[in-house]
Amino acid sequence: MTDKKHILKSASIISLVTVASRVLGYVRDQRITLLLGTSFAADAYVLAYRIPNLFRRLVAEGSMTASFIPVFTSYMREKSKEEVWDFANRLFWTLSLVVAVITILGMVFSPAVVQLFSGENVARAEAVDLNRIIFPYLFFIALAALAMGILNCFHVFGLPAATPVLLNVSTIAFSVGIVWHYVGDPAKSLAIGVLVGGVLQFLIQVPSLVRRGMKFTFGISFSHPAIRDVARLMLPRLFGIGIGQINLLIDTRFATAARMPPGSLAALYVADRVMELVLGGYAIAVATAILPMMSHQAAAKDYDSLKKTLSFSVRIVAFITIPAALGLMILREPIIRVLFQHGQFVAESTRLTARALLYYAVGLPALASVKLIVPAFYSTRDTKTPVIIASISLVLNIVLNVVFLEFFFKRVQNGGPALATALATFFDFLALFIIFRLRYGPLGTMDIFRSFTKISLCAGIMGVACWFGNYYTGFALHSRFLVQFLVFAALILGATALYLALAWLFRCHEIEEVYGIATRRAAGAGDGYMGS
């Protein structure tokens, strides 16, 4: 019960901060779409922004942080304070050197990188210019990711989770007319805003690191035992993340294929941002909170607790994402129209984006669950298995993209890459879940299945109510934004209330469990489990 309470408490802190960040992220994306719409300039900006983000996942948040946390938690349990901070300082400067080299190479060879990532239907010259402005963002965001990993190991979740707020605020500030008119180009001004936001994301965490003992003493080492452990764990993870980013490359190329309508890449980006709003609300928060916990449980060889942590987290996240997926699918056009249809983002932009959102939403529960099952493997220092499954998923994604583009284009159109990603993600989760269960024993599969059944029934009834509500309120017939917003808000609030009432009526354990844990004081002397 204490572990469950700790997960929920940490996830709630992260969720609260992340929701605030997502709201600002929406404002940022709304400003981007208002200025650029789904034009060629929008596609160029999305492409330029996506490339350093790919490398960020490769060398920072995706591989380094996930590999660093298990090693650092082991050091905290077994080593002296001086050895712990010597390791952290040396890794900081070693990472700085590696990422600085990657950043310089990325800027120099930007034309080749942009050509690699895009099809014919994109403004490549503009994308190259924007990419060179944004690329140094990688350097600062990599250091911010390391800072986040260190602070998470000290159970500091709020500040690291809040850092994206600075990126959003910076981008919003650079989207203001007086700023982008001075720069001369809204897309270029937005790119500068991303760079400034990356710098701020790192700097805001420095004081907290210093208070806990980080001195930033200069020292580069590729031979330090702990750094070698991190590198050893990173290597297969790099391949795994690389496969994931190849998937992104494939989706980007297919989205800019000659057959695709202009603005397809920007439409996919906006639809993905709506998905992230849902994921960031709780699923990613839970995943962030459980990785250090599962790492400690694995280090203590307490696999029974690790499996309970994983099973509990999967059920809680399913409770959120299954109804969210149905809601996104049924109310996709009202959602996009209310959130983004302003300025250069016109009715055709809404249709393109709503189609992509429909197919992305299909995979939302699987996408959220993968973010839980993969850290379970990492916590046991197994980074190879997710790579193997991701390799198979990559092949499946390529095949599905080709099939949807060549044979079902009239049906799925610009939603093809989104649907391919969703189906490949379902395969990814199911394969990893089965392997983990075979390797470590029962995970309470029947309990999970019963929960999924009840959740799906409640979500299905809610979905039918959403459809009737959307049809009979005549949302599409209203032209005034205020009326649209009020109808949209009523639909969302009504659907949420109905789902929670049904979950309570059908006695879904998740709503009872969350309520019971949230209102019960933890037994014992505190929630901490950190070694001295």
Summary of the structure (lengths in Angstrom):
residues: 532
radius of gyration: 22.7
end to end distance: 23.1
largest distance: 67.3
contacts: 1940
relative contact order: 0.12
helix: 83%
strand: 0%
